[in-house]
Amino acid sequence: MTLSQNIILDTNAISRFGIGCHKLNGGFEKKRSYNIICAALDKNINYFDTAPRYGDSEKLLGQFLKGNRKAIISSKVGLSALNLSLLKKNNAFLKREFKLIMKNNFKFAARYLNTKLQKRFDSNLLTFARDFQSKIPKLTLSEEEIRTSLYKSLKNLQRNYLDIFFLHEPEQYINIDEIETVFIKLQKEGFIKLYGLGLHRYLTKVDNFGDSFITLSMFKKEMLLEEDYNSEYSIVHGSMGFYKFGLDSNQKNKFGEPADFLYKLSTLHPNKTFLMSPSNQEQLRNIKV
């Protein structure tokens, strides 16, 4: 993707920690979701990341944050439905583990992935992910599809514009330059302030689009060790959930609490915002913003 004149994110306006909203649900869980948002606001957390694929998340945010202009909200376009038939060619272990991750059920996964399976899981899943990604058919995303998705998101969120608009899983699209052209149009029309790539994998140096591009990536364990890892501004997802079963035993012992873990990350990487995905308000109690 070519560099654009995308506006630099005002890092003073966005909180150092944000809320990944894929666990927000309506129905009988609506009160729990509401309490999570309230707890975040009480901690002066003002950034919330959602997507059309996150169930009721957009509508709930629209209801809970209506009229709150200090809240910074990002949503996404893209990410085709997963074709689980592709998993049939892989062994049952990977199929079972992949479904666990897609459900974002971190507590269950943490219990299931005991020490004996951890190394096998890490190596097999990495190989599987690469193979799976190569089998996803390349798609195109039209301007009409982008606008339809964005307008629906804005309606759900009860807002006139999005602070950040991400392209979900950009690797599956072959018309990236055309998609960015549409994003620039939407930016000039005032429907979005900033845009970027939503990568459901580790951010690498290949993904360095310069300071003018906002990126959303998954948490990488090496970020605990590399102070200069990806110096450009980015938003990192999975920093709260992944610490439980994404780190080795020594690291788990060192960072026994999510608050300690997040404090370490924010100290090492002052130019990043870290997304948490709490299951309840109690998980935000000891977070230092």
Secondary structure, 3 states (H helix, E strand, C coil): CCCCCCCCCCCCCCCCEEEEHHHCCCHHHHHHHHHHHHHHHHCCCCEEECCCCCCCHHHHHHHHCCCCCCCEEEEEEECCCCCHHHHHHCCHHHHHHHHHHHCCCHHHHHHHCCHHHHHHHHHHHHHHHHHHHHHCCCECCCHHHHHHHHHHHHHHHCCCCEEEEEEECHHHECCHHHHHHHHHHHHHCCCEEEEEEEEEEECCHHHCCCCCCEEEEECCHHHHCCCCCCCCCEEEECCCCHHHHCCCHHHHHHCCCHHHHHHHHHHHCCCEEEEECCCCHHHHCCCCC
